[in-house]
Amino acid sequence: MKYSQLVFAPLSFTGWGALDELVPQVEKFDPKRILVITDPMLEKLGLTARATEPLREKGWEVEVSTDVEPEPPLALGERLVKFTREGNFDLVIGFGGGSALDLAKLAAVLAKNEGNVADYLNLTATRSITEKGLPKILIPTTAGTGSEVTNISVLSLDSSKDVIAHEALIADVAIVDPALTVTVPPRVTAATGVDALTHAIEAYVSVNASPTSDALALHAIRLMSRAIRTAVHDGENKEARTAMSHGSYIAGLAFFNAGVAGVHALAYPLGGQFHIPHGESNAVLLPYVMNYIRKSTERRMRDIFEALGGNAALMSDEEASYACVDELVRLVKDVGIPHTLQEFDIPESAIESLTKDGVKQKRILARSPLPLHEEDIRNVYRAAYSGKLTERT
């Protein structure tokens, strides 16, 4: 590859207290009616009020929708787009985890484009997005998905997942405030954190990697690998929460430009068929996919190992790549995420259906440094089921 095309992030405000920037940014759009799409638990806990109350105090009409589910199904996306079209809103704010942000992007854009959500899905599209849609501000309350800086929205189908991807889905403003993540429970912190780490790792080994995405990815790995255990076990640690939020944000920039690959492609069927949270799907597969593709990217896995905190000075690239996989296994275990499919109660008989759906994720698989064909995908699922690391022979 002689050169690379880089897509830049939206106007972004990051750091402790960044939510203070919300009102000044909303003022720029001069809205009358604002739709806030958020997770129902955040509304119940009163966290959403940290965004909505200042807006209402300024006199804006704010409507809150909590019609958000983890791994949102297509039907929910259709319902929320219909609600947004009929609501005559001028601005959409996504406040919450990746599902809330993905749905906010979807609602804002398709509110001004005709047809059903299903018409725009990547694998079966019959329409193209022609209108930018409503302006949108995205505010993550987890450190993990990177949705605030990407151009995709993910939806669950009957047995897998698909995405809508278009530049119109890029936020107008992203506000990343680690103070909003302090109350995130340990298991969610772990899952979203490993998800973000996976974004950075897959971006670094992607065939579309560039010097810029490489720098972002490695810095994200350094930040998060040193903070994730503390963030999981001591959620009120300000330094760890800040590192995780910033790491997740720049990992999002890295994978937005370089893409993710095999881990995500194989995680989608786990979410679609068994409703395993996306972050946990990535976490359980991460060591197995990386070990399987190891020979194709040894030098880069050496870099990842060192970014994870390892010392490869006296190692060959091969030895460092094995050490990288070992460290990923330790990290996933340390943050308390199950490390085999059996621990998620997935039967061995499901490997075939998972494989069939995994093969369909051609857009993502194309970025893998090792081409993953049907038998390769089957082998990875078998390894993740048994807990025995394997690689292509």
N, C-alpha and C positions, 0 to 999 in steps of 0.2 A: 504494500500500500504506500504510494508516494506522498499522499497528503490526507488530511482528515477534515471533515466538516464538523464543527462544534456548535451545539445549540446552547445558548446561554439561558440562565435561570430567570425566573421572574424577578421583579423588584422584591428584595428580601430584607427582612429585619430579623436578626438572630441574637440570642443572648438573654440572660436573666432580666426579666422585666420588659421584654420586647412587645408584650401585649399592649403596652401604653401607646404604641403606634397605631392601634386599630382605628380610633376615632379620626385622627388626622388623615389616614388613608381613605376612610369611607367618605370623608368630606370631599375628596377630589372627584368622586363619582356623582355627587349631588343626587342621591337616590331619594325616593319617597317611600317605597316599600322594600323592605329587606327580608330575604328568606335566610334563616340560619338552619342548616342541616347538621344535626348532632346525634351522638349516641344517647339512647334513652337513659343509661346509667349516669352519664355526665349531667343530664338535666335533673335527675333525681337527687344526685349528690350536691347540686347547686353550683357545680363548676362552670356550667354554661353561662350562668348569670354574670360571671366575670367579663364576658364579652357582650351580653345583651343589655345589661343594665346601663352601662355608659352610653350605648347607642340610643336607648329609650330616653335617657336624661337629656340627650341632645335634640329630642323631638322627632326622631325617625320612627316610622311604623315598622315594628319588627315582629315577624311571625316565625315561630320555631317549629320545625318538623323533626320528630324523633323516629320517623319511619326508617330506621337503620337497623340492619342485622349484620352480624359477622359473615364474611363470605357471601355478600349480597346476591340473591338470585336474580335472574333476568326479570321475573315478574315484578320484583320490587323496583327495579330500575324503570320499567315501563310505568308503574304507578306514580313514582316520584316525578318523572318527566311530565306526565299528564297534570299532576298537581301544580307544578311550576308554570306550565303553559297557561293554566286557568287562573293563576294567582296574580297576574299583572305585576310581577316583581321587577325591580330595577337593578338589584344586586343580590348575589348569592354568596353566603359565607359558609364554608365548611369548617366545622369545629369538632375535632375528635380524632379517632384512629383512622387507619387507612380506608376502612369501609365508608366512613362518613365523608372523607375527602374525595374518594372516587365517585361517590354518588353526587356530591356537590358539583364536581366538574361535569359529570354527565347531565345533570339537571340544567345547569347554566347554559351549556352549549346546545343541547337538543331542544331546549325550550324555544329556540329560534330557528330550528331546522325541522322540516316536515318528516312524517313517517314514524315508524316504531323504532324503539331502541334496537330490536333484533335486526333491523335493516342495515345497521352500521357495524355489526360484529365482524371482527377480522376474518374469521374462517368462512363466513357465509355472506359477506356484504353484498347488498344490492343497491345501496345508495352511498353517496359521498357527502361529507360535511361541506357545506358551502358558506355558512354564516358563522361568524365568531361566537355569537351567542351573548348572554348577559355577562357583565363583568363579575369576577369571582375573586374572593380573598380566602386563602386556605390557612388554617391554624391547626397544626398537629398537636395532639395531647399525648402522643406516644413517641418514643424514639425508635423508629423502625422502618416505616414503609417508604419514606421518600416521596410519597404521592404529591406533596406540596410543590415539587420541582420537576415532575414528569408530565408527559403528554398522553398518559394512558389511564383508562378506567377499566377495572377488572370485574367481571360478573361470573357467577356460577351458573352452569348449565346442568342438565340432568346428571351427567356423569363426569364432567370435567369443567374447565373454565375457558372463557374467551375474553378478548379485550376489544375495546374501541381505542384506537390510537390516532391522534391528529394534533397538529400544532394548536388548534383552537382550544384544546383541553389544558394548555399551559395556564397556570394561574396568572392573574394580573398582579397580585401581591401575595407573598408568603410571609407569615409571621411565625417564627420558631422560638418559642419561649420555654426553656427547660423547667421553669417554675410550674408549668402546667402538668408536668410528668411526675411530680413528687408522689402523688397518691396512686399511681399505677401499681397494681398488685405484683408481687414477685414473679409469678409465672408469666404474666403478660409482659412484664419488663424483660424477662428472659427470651420469650418467643420473638418479640418485636426487635430486641437487640441482636439476636442471631440472624434474623431476617435482614437487618441492615448490614451486618457483617458479611452476609452472603452476597448482598448487592455489590459490596466493594470487592470481594474475592472474585466473583464471576466477572465483574467489569475488568479486573486486572488480567485475567486469563482469556478474555474474549478475543476473537479474531478481529474485532473492530476496535480494539484498544488503541489509544494514541498517547503521546507523551503527556498531554494535559489530563486525560482521564486516568492515566497511570499515577500521576502525582496525587490526584484527588483520592484515588482508591487506596493507595498505600498510607496516606495520612489518616484516612478514615479507619483503616485497620489498626493503626497504632493507637489512635484515640480510644476506640471502642474495646479492643482486646484488653486494655489496661484498666478499663472502667466498668465493664459489664458485670463482673462478679460482685463488685462493691455495690453497684446500682441494684442488683437483684437482692442482695442480703442486707443492705442498709439504704433503703429507698429515699431517706431524707438527706443523704450525702449530696450536698450542693455541687461539689466538684465532679463527682461521678455522673450525676444527672446532666450537668452541663456538657461534659465530654461526650456522653451518649447522644444528646440532642444534636450537637454540632457534628459528630461523626456520622449520624444518620443522614443529616442534611447533605454533607459533602459526598457521602456514598450515593445518595440519590442523584447528585450531579454527575458522578462517575458513571453510574449504570444508565442514566438517561442518554449519555453520549456513546458509551461503549456497548451497552446492552448486557443482559444476563443470559444464561444458557441452560446447561443440563439440569442443574439443581431445580431451577424454577419450572422447567418443562415437565419434570417428573413430579414436582410438588402439586401442580394443578390437578391431576387426577385424584390425588389423595384428598384434596379439599372438596372436589366435586363429588366423589363417590362416598367418602366417609366423613365429610364435614370437619376434617381436622383443620384447626386454625392455620392460616397461611404460614405464619412464622414458625410454628412447630413442624409443619410439613417440610419447610426448607431445612430446619435444624436437624431433623432425623436423617435426611438424605445427604446433607453436606459432606460428611466424611467419606461416605460410600462413593459418591460421584467423583469427588476430588481424587480419591485413590484410584478409581477406574481410569481416569484420564491422565494420571500422573506422568506417564512416560512421554506424553505429547507436550508437556509444559513444565519440565523439571526445573529449568532455570527460574521461571517465574514463581514456581512454588517455593523455591529457595528464598526469593524476595519476600513472599508472603510469610514464610516461617520467621524471618528476621523481623518483619513488621509486627508479628504476633508476640515478639519479645524473645525469640530464640537466638542462639549464637551458632551460626553456621560456619564460623571461621575455619574450623578444621574438618569440615565435611565436604564431600563431593556434592554435586548437584543432586545426584540420585539419593544420597543419604539424607540431604536436607529436605527433599520432597517427601520422603517417608516420615521424617520428623514433623513436617508440616501437618500431615494427616493425623499423626498421633496427638499433636497439640489440639487439633480441631475436635478429636474424640474427647479429650480431657475437658475442653471448654464446654461442650454440649452437656456432658455429665455434671460438671461443676455447677451449672446454672439450673440443673434439675429437670431437663427435658429428656423424655424417654429416647433411647438411642437405637431401638429396633421397631419395626412395624408390628411385631407381635405385642409389644407393650401398649400399642394403641388398639389392641383387639382386632387387628386386620387379619383375616384368615389367609393362609397360604394360597387357597384357591382363587383369591382376588388378583394374584400376580398377573394372570393373563388379561383380565379386563383393564387393569392399570397400564399394562404394556400397550394395549391397543389404543388407549386414549393418549398415552404419552407420545406415541409415534406421530400423532396428529399435530403436535406443537412444533411444526416445522419452522415457523418464524423465529422461535427462540432457539431451537436446536441448531440452527444454522450458524450460531455464534460460538459453538463449542470448538475448542482447539483440536479435539478428537471427534470426528464425525460419529454420532451415536445412532446406530441402526436398530432395528427392532430387537435383534438378539442381544445387543449391548444393553438396551433399556431393560429387557427382561433380566439380564444378569445383575444389573444394579438393584432392581427390586428384590431379587432373590438374596443378594448380599444384605440389604437393609432388613429383610425379614429374618434372616438367620443370625445377623450380627457379626458375620465374618467378612472382613474386607477382601475384595477381589479386584483384579484388573484384567484388561484385555490381554490375552496370551498371544 
